[in-house]
Amino acid sequence: MPVLDTKPALPHPKVNMYLTAIVEEEQDGFVSLCPELDIASQGATVEEAADNLREAVELFLESADPSEIASRLKTRVFVTHFEARVGAA
């Protein structure tokens, strides 16, 4: 669930959204995904992929219409593990 953190005493207060970054290794680098907003990016390292995702999310939040943000924002995202059976039964 995204958590909002506001900082008072600024003429235009900034709000921090705490979102999820899922980073997956691919053949030629890393792909990152923010499941709350369905935004993806990539980079040569885990850190670069996460930084590029942050930048993509910030650009989206700065330029998108508030109604588009509201329609895309998922407030309940769960990341978990599960076991799957492989092979003949």
Secondary structure, DSSP 8 states (H G I E B T S, - for coil): --EEEE--S-SS--EEEE---EEEEETTEEEEEETTTTEEEEESSHHHHHHHHHHHHHHHHHHS-HHHHHHH--S-----------S--
